[in-house]
């Protein structure tokens, strides 16, 4: 009798331990799409893995459901995991499909434990590719280093390895700089250059364009190129002194066409000899 009781207790303990083992399985399913954005009738690939206690769950059934922007099921499938616990399927959305955000739901059951996960993708509609473009200053002097930089993102993620075409046009809309840059790991690109002393002064336009995942993005910005400052050594004797002060003083208040106009005194290139020009000479003054 005691032996029977012992056997019964042992069996109960085994059953309890087996049930505990079942309920304690850590079942994890992942799900991804190969792109975040698709055109209608593109191939859409959904893939992922199923693991049980961090080990591949082989030959398990994965239930997949894709819901449209109105939350109606449009794709329902079952997929088997392979020896690596991986699964994948490919499908298309028809020309009648709604544009917007689609949600992918996956689930699987293993030893009475269920794992679920979701992801999403965009179908058609507005482009998710974004291109920013800036200069590090709004105004530059001739022969000063000019920096153009920007960022490429897809959705809210930076995109590495995207080619960005950058074109700089002068005030006459003539291309003067053309470069192709590649984004780095942060989705960033950078162009530095200088305009020569012979460059036209005025408003310059920078155009940039890029494409990724079948999408195109463009951006523009502008900067002002200022004429070079004239030398404060107005008489060219190698020193800025009272003689240079006298020359700019004689031209004080003049402008092109004025009888006292002297273009060498217009040190800031604004077509007027005023306090700014006097100040430039005074700063360089070295008697």
Order of alpha helices (4+ residues) and beta strands (2+ residues): alpha-beta-beta-beta-beta-beta-beta-beta-beta-beta-beta-beta-beta-beta-beta-beta-beta-beta-beta-beta-alpha-alpha
